[in-house]
Amino acid sequence: MPGADKEADLTERIEAFLADLKRGGCGTGPIRGSGETARETTALLRKVTAQARWSSAGDLMEIIRKEGRRMTAAQPSETTVGNMVLRVLKIIREEYARSRGSSEETDQQESLHKLLTSGGLSDENFRQHYVHLKANVIEAINELLTELEGTTDNIAMQALEHIHSNEVIMTVGRSRTVEAFLKDAARKRKFHVIVAECAPFCQGHEMATNLSKASIETTVIADAAIFAVMSRVNKVIIGTQTVLANGGLRAVNGTHTVALAARHHSTPLIVCAPMFKLSPQFPNEEDTFHKFVSPHEVLPFTEGEILSKVNVHCPVFDYVPPELITLFISNIGGNAPSYIYRLMSELYHPEDHDL
Amino acid sequence: MYHRYVVVALSRRKPNEGKELTKEEKQRLRKQKKHQKKQKERKNEKGPSETEKDKTPVSLLPPPQPVATQKAPSALPAPASAPIPVPASAPFHSSPAPSPADKPAKSKAELKAERRARQETDRAAKQPGSSSSGIKTKVPLSELNPVVKRLPEHVQVDDPAVVKRLAKKLERQQIPLRSDYGYKVSLFSHLHQYSRKAPLTQLLSIPSTVIHPSIVRLGLQYSQGIVAGSNARSVALLHAFKQVIRDYTTPPNEELSRDLVNKLKPYISFLNQCRPLSASMGNAIKYIKKEISNIPSQCKEEEAKTKLLTCIDRYIEEKIVLAAKAISKYAIEKISDGDVILVYGYSSLVNNILCEAFEKSRKFRVIVVDSRPRLEGREALRRLVQRGISCTYVLISALSYILPEVSKVFLGAHALLANGYVMSRVGTSQIALVARTYNVPVLVCCETYKFCERVQTDSFVSNELDDPDDLMVTRKGKTQLENWQDVSSLGLLNLVYDVTPPDFVDLVITDLGMIPCTSVPVVLRVKNLDQ
């Protein structure tokens, strides 16, 4: 049956995706960048919407939630997957509300006034069936996909507003967004970039080679020299893995040191993060925040005897509190860290925060 | 009146220090000639009066300037009017005679006499052993005179005149010049950057006639990083010098005190070329030179050599070994049971402290932080684990993760600068910064022989650039930066030192006690007075 084939095909794709996510847990990062992960997730969810059997928005949301839970369980640190699921859920809610005829604003705004006056909010159970819901949802997901494809370019377009000539810019490790950002600015301005190599994975080396190929003056420094050279740096521009709900970052290890050094020298810290990295998680969950990889990267097995007597840690992420960040540059423009909570409420629905 | 006094003084001095006088005279003659050359170059305009002044000091009187320099105390015992072999004595005896006759001669003689009298009084003050008063009168002089420090060559690489001067000096000493390697980051164009694959010894002929073999070996050990760490380098240097002294024989018609110092100069240049000298090595060399030039010239060679060897042994014993014991004693008071101590890299002193504290049955555990590309922390880790101390090991990028567990940070230092900044391995300032953010106390342990009089506020003006190829790493079979030399806009920076501002450091533990970072100039002043 064609239906069964399609279903099997879909399941296969999802399984392949999950396997990729699980495998990408090593320190060098996922096999594909977060942008690709986001696009792949959204494409899969679109397929699920198109192929799964559902009659009302509630059913669809249940299906999406189930798939989302499976995907986030495969690689909890890859938050873009969860973010995309939340975006799709929000899209479904919006489309449902639009189909019902009520305006978007009144239903979405969870102002205190509404909470007090309406009492018994959202008795919605999303059970009504609308004919065009499926088409609308799929169209909205397509719009989301187009937005995702253009995020890097949108961010890179803002580069010239932030980089002037003869600047010294510092960055840490490797971020595709920052790479595109700097390359775009380098087309018109001449500046110098210092890349901290970010041991033990040393992704900074790849970043430096890519930047120097674009004829940007690049210098690679060891992590230990970050504070030593910070006094000559004009701006610090970094990428991140996740932007947390309080405006803090979960970024590659070593970023907190860079942020502290930048604050000591009063150097602005600019984070280039597309909106799909914004996650409703808070940093307080001690046991879920950090991710560790094999200590072989830090102390190789060739060290032999002492290995068994020593604890070796190799954390992948660092928490950077929002007070150390000056500006977020995302595909919708520049924002201060204190505004992140508002953006979050526009992107995700509060009831979806726990999948 | 003056003459009688002088004659009496002469007769008192002649039998005792006949030989010494002549040799001291020779020394002073040479100094005077040098000084005259300088004066002639500088003050050509002042014609006749200068030439007069030039004539008088030729035979007898030292120029007034050396009073303020370091050599003054040792050179002064020589009297003004010494009977050098015949030619000099004649003018001495003849000068008082014509003085009433000629006017310029009169002023000459009067000046001479005044100077002589001044020196007699100084000598008289010195002889009963009140040397301290003499030095006290001299210290204010040196403080008033502007201290003209010459900038060391290794921070002026971008100045072609300085480079040329160094090349000439090395050629004279027959030491090869080491050439820079690789693209240098523009911020550091004033520093050398050498490659470890091209050690200086490749350019030397074997066997080297100019440089002692133990010095050649030492230089190679420095440049390849086999001997690293300021204590290790100083001790190795002193042992090598001991070997040099043992093998040294005074050539005929030369003095040990002068010749040995001259022999050491090319060795020091050679070692400087292999790897720039550390502050501790600089202080050790100053001490040795002072000891050598203080050898009285009537000392026999064997006696002088044994004296020098014991001096060096005593220096090592006092300044390094005993200092380490004293510092451990103070530091152990600061370690309590249940502490989690963070150390960075490999500092022999901090390792010593931890091992001794462990032996005194303090219960603590250690977190060793390490950084690429040197990865010296692994050596510290091995030694601590051997003793049985429970350790954790992380890289410096994981510092923010591990710091909430830490109760104290112990850091070693390469040098303590006079403005309170701590010069240490690169990464130390980062550790102090993050520790300060988490309110963890930072204690720096440093012996007093590493204190130096330089001042520095950032890590750029004076630093050392290591081999840039060390930053390359091969992961999963791929070396990203393999062809970094071919890419013109790519540079690699491998810094060795950085400076930590004093507000990040809570306490400095030295062999003189526990002091705040800002008290370093006080210690330096006390040390200078002692010397």
Boltz contact constraints between the chains, C-beta under 6 A:
constraints:
  - contact:
      token1: [A, 199]
      token2: [B, 372]
      max_distance: 6.0
  - contact:
      token1: [A, 199]
      token2: [B, 395]
      max_distance: 6.0
  - contact:
      token1: [A, 199]
      token2: [B, 397]
      max_distance: 6.0
  - contact:
      token1: [A, 200]
      token2: [B, 395]
      max_distance: 6.0
  - contact:
      token1: [A, 202]
      token2: [B, 473]
      max_distance: 6.0
  - contact:
      token1: [A, 205]
      token2: [B, 480]
      max_distance: 6.0
  - contact:
      token1: [A, 205]
      token2: [B, 481]
      max_distance: 6.0
  - contact:
      token1: [A, 206]
      token2: [B, 480]
      max_distance: 6.0
  - contact:
      token1: [A, 209]
      token2: [B, 480]
      max_distance: 6.0
  - contact:
      token1: [A, 212]
      token2: [B, 487]
      max_distance: 6.0
  - contact:
      token1: [A, 212]
      token2: [B, 489]
      max_distance: 6.0
  - contact:
      token1: [A, 212]
      token2: [B, 490]
      max_distance: 6.0
  - contact:
      token1: [A, 215]
      token2: [B, 489]
      max_distance: 6.0
  - contact:
      token1: [A, 217]
      token2: [B, 489]
      max_distance: 6.0
  - contact:
      token1: [A, 218]
      token2: [B, 490]
      max_distance: 6.0
  - contact:
      token1: [A, 219]
      token2: [B, 185]
      max_distance: 6.0
  - contact:
      token1: [A, 219]
      token2: [B, 491]
      max_distance: 6.0
  - contact:
      token1: [A, 219]
      token2: [B, 493]
      max_distance: 6.0
  - contact:
      token1: [A, 220]
      token2: [B, 471]
      max_distance: 6.0
  - contact:
      token1: [A, 220]
      token2: [B, 492]
      max_distance: 6.0
  - contact:
      token1: [A, 221]
      token2: [B, 493]
      max_distance: 6.0
  - contact:
      token1: [A, 222]
      token2: [B, 372]
      max_distance: 6.0
  - contact:
      token1: [A, 223]
      token2: [B, 396]
      max_distance: 6.0
  - contact:
      token1: [A, 223]
      token2: [B, 397]
      max_distance: 6.0
  - contact:
      token1: [A, 224]
      token2: [B, 371]
      max_distance: 6.0
  - contact:
      token1: [A, 224]
      token2: [B, 396]
      max_distance: 6.0
  - contact:
      token1: [A, 224]
      token2: [B, 426]
      max_distance: 6.0
  - contact:
      token1: [A, 224]
      token2: [B, 427]
      max_distance: 6.0
  - contact:
      token1: [A, 225]
      token2: [B, 426]
      max_distance: 6.0
  - contact:
      token1: [A, 225]
      token2: [B, 495]
      max_distance: 6.0
  - contact:
      token1: [A, 227]
      token2: [B, 429]
      max_distance: 6.0
  - contact:
      token1: [A, 227]
      token2: [B, 430]
      max_distance: 6.0
  - contact:
      token1: [A, 227]
      token2: [B, 433]
      max_distance: 6.0
  - contact:
      token1: [A, 228]
      token2: [B, 426]
      max_distance: 6.0
  - contact:
      token1: [A, 228]
      token2: [B, 459]
      max_distance: 6.0
  - contact:
      token1: [A, 228]
      token2: [B, 495]
      max_distance: 6.0
  - contact:
      token1: [A, 228]
      token2: [B, 498]
      max_distance: 6.0
  - contact:
      token1: [A, 231]
      token2: [B, 458]
      max_distance: 6.0
  - contact:
      token1: [A, 253]
      token2: [B, 397]
      max_distance: 6.0
  - contact:
      token1: [A, 253]
      token2: [B, 398]
      max_distance: 6.0
  - contact:
      token1: [A, 254]
      token2: [B, 397]
      max_distance: 6.0
  - contact:
      token1: [A, 256]
      token2: [B, 400]
      max_distance: 6.0
  - contact:
      token1: [A, 257]
      token2: [B, 430]
      max_distance: 6.0
  - contact:
      token1: [A, 257]
      token2: [B, 434]
      max_distance: 6.0
  - contact:
      token1: [A, 260]
      token2: [B, 433]
      max_distance: 6.0
  - contact:
      token1: [A, 260]
      token2: [B, 434]
      max_distance: 6.0
  - contact:
      token1: [A, 260]
      token2: [B, 437]
      max_distance: 6.0
  - contact:
      token1: [A, 298]
      token2: [B, 395]
      max_distance: 6.0
  - contact:
      token1: [A, 299]
      token2: [B, 393]
      max_distance: 6.0
  - contact:
      token1: [A, 306]
      token2: [B, 382]
      max_distance: 6.0
  - contact:
      token1: [A, 306]
      token2: [B, 385]
      max_distance: 6.0
  - contact:
      token1: [A, 309]
      token2: [B, 385]
      max_distance: 6.0
  - contact:
      token1: [A, 310]
      token2: [B, 391]
      max_distance: 6.0
  - contact:
      token1: [A, 310]
      token2: [B, 393]
      max_distance: 6.0
  - contact:
      token1: [A, 311]
      token2: [B, 392]
      max_distance: 6.0
  - contact:
      token1: [A, 312]
      token2: [B, 393]
      max_distance: 6.0
  - contact:
      token1: [A, 313]
      token2: [B, 394]
      max_distance: 6.0
  - contact:
      token1: [A, 315]
      token2: [B, 398]
      max_distance: 6.0
  - contact:
      token1: [A, 315]
      token2: [B, 401]
      max_distance: 6.0
  - contact:
      token1: [A, 318]
      token2: [B, 400]
      max_distance: 6.0
